């Protein structure tokens, strides 16, 4: 449980480098999907454990 929470927090921190705020997240075994707002637009990032981040 603690590992999972740390993983989600790292992913949200990484996504917040580009987002104004986080609205939702979804955790999978391979990545954490973070949805948030940037300039009024909704954007979803897939953040992998190694720090790679892709726009979905």
Backbone bond lengths (Angstrom), bond angles and torsions (degrees), N, CA, C in turn:
res aa  C-N    CA-C-N  psi(-1)  N-CA   C-N-CA  omega(-1)  CA-C   N-CA-C  phi
1 X - - - 1.458 - - 1.522 110.71 -
2 X 1.329 117.31 -44.61 1.458 121.01 -179.68 1.523 110.05 -65.22
3 X 1.330 116.32 -41.41 1.472 121.44 178.43 1.521 110.18 -58.99
4 X 1.328 115.91 -43.14 1.457 121.60 -179.29 1.525 111.08 -63.69
5 X 1.311 116.55 -43.06 1.472 120.73 -179.20 1.527 110.74 -66.14
6 X 1.330 117.27 -40.49 1.464 120.84 177.49 1.523 110.52 -63.49
7 X 1.315 116.30 -40.80 1.465 121.59 178.99 1.527 110.92 -61.95
8 X 1.320 117.29 -44.87 1.465 122.19 179.33 1.527 109.84 -65.23
9 X 1.319 117.36 -43.34 1.466 120.48 179.33 1.522 111.87 -62.05
10 X 1.344 117.63 -41.90 1.466 121.12 177.14 1.524 111.07 -61.94
11 X 1.335 116.36 -42.81 1.460 121.05 -179.92 1.527 111.19 -65.06
12 X 1.317 116.80 -41.77 1.464 120.09 178.82 1.524 110.90 -66.63
13 X 1.317 117.76 -40.63 1.465 121.00 177.09 1.520 110.90 -61.19
14 X 1.323 116.32 -42.31 1.472 121.13 179.37 1.524 109.98 -64.31
15 X 1.336 117.92 -43.90 1.470 121.98 -179.76 1.521 111.29 -67.58
16 X 1.330 117.26 -33.81 1.469 120.46 -179.30 1.520 113.04 -69.21
17 X 1.328 118.04 -9.33 1.457 120.36 172.38 1.525 110.08 -64.21
18 X 1.337 117.24 -25.29 1.462 122.38 -179.16 1.529 113.49 -115.25
19 X 1.320 117.14 -24.86 1.462 121.08 -175.87 1.519 111.64 -93.23
20 X 1.333 115.37 155.02 1.469 120.66 172.71 1.527 110.43 -77.12
21 X 1.325 116.14 -41.72 1.466 120.94 176.20 1.523 109.78 -159.05
22 X 1.324 115.92 159.55 1.464 123.16 180.00 1.519 108.82 -96.63
23 X 1.325 115.82 131.74 1.460 121.06 179.30 1.520 111.73 -100.67
24 X 1.344 116.36 -34.52 1.461 120.20 -174.33 1.525 108.79 -160.43
25 X 1.326 116.56 159.10 1.458 120.79 172.56 1.521 108.72 -145.15
26 X 1.321 114.90 155.82 1.462 122.10 179.04 1.516 107.16 -139.22
27 X 1.306 116.70 124.92 1.462 121.84 -176.08 1.525 110.68 -99.43
28 X 1.333 116.57 130.86 1.456 123.46 174.59 1.528 107.40 -122.29
29 X 1.327 118.40 170.85 1.474 119.30 178.02 1.532 113.34 -64.76
30 X 1.342 117.25 -27.03 1.460 120.51 -175.49 1.522 114.57 -96.88
31 X 1.322 118.02 -28.31 1.458 121.79 -175.18 1.521 109.98 -158.50
32 X 1.337 114.81 170.36 1.461 121.54 172.23 1.525 106.04 -114.83
33 X 1.312 116.67 125.65 1.454 121.68 179.15 1.526 107.75 -94.22
34 X 1.321 116.61 121.27 1.457 122.44 -176.57 1.525 108.56 -116.45
35 X 1.332 116.71 124.37 1.458 122.42 177.78 1.516 108.44 -110.21
36 X 1.323 115.54 133.24 1.451 119.92 -179.45 1.508 111.70 -155.60
37 X 1.316 115.64 -169.40 1.452 122.00 -177.07 1.526 110.12 -118.04
38 X 1.340 113.97 139.42 1.457 120.35 174.13 1.523 106.81 -139.10
39 X 1.306 116.76 112.62 1.457 120.89 179.40 1.511 114.07 60.93
40 X 1.315 117.73 30.92 1.454 122.33 179.44 1.517 114.31 89.38
41 X 1.327 118.19 -8.67 1.458 122.32 177.97 1.525 110.10 -97.34
42 X 1.337 116.20 146.09 1.465 120.67 174.85 1.517 108.60 -88.35
43 X 1.327 116.22 131.39 1.458 122.13 -179.23 1.523 108.32 -132.49
44 X 1.334 115.91 141.14 1.454 121.63 176.71 1.520 109.06 -117.75
45 X 1.324 115.97 127.41 1.458 122.31 176.68 1.517 109.01 -112.12
46 X 1.314 114.82 144.25 1.461 120.83 168.40 1.515 106.20 -105.34
47 X 1.323 115.90 116.17 1.463 122.05 -177.73 1.526 107.72 -108.01
48 X 1.328 115.66 117.91 1.458 121.50 -179.59 1.527 109.83 -88.23
49 X 1.325 116.94 161.32 1.467 121.96 -175.96 1.523 112.36 -60.77
50 X 1.329 118.56 -27.83 1.465 120.44 -178.73 1.529 112.18 -84.97
51 X 1.347 117.77 4.07 1.456 121.56 175.50 1.513 114.51 99.03
52 X 1.351 117.18 -9.34 1.472 118.67 176.71 1.517 108.70 -64.84
53 X 1.341 115.28 145.10 1.454 120.12 -178.87 1.525 108.46 -138.22
54 X 1.310 115.90 128.59 1.464 121.69 -178.78 1.533 109.75 -126.02
55 X 1.314 115.81 141.83 1.470 121.07 175.04 1.509 107.57 -79.33
56 X 1.297 115.66 133.55 1.464 119.76 178.22 1.512 108.95 -96.02
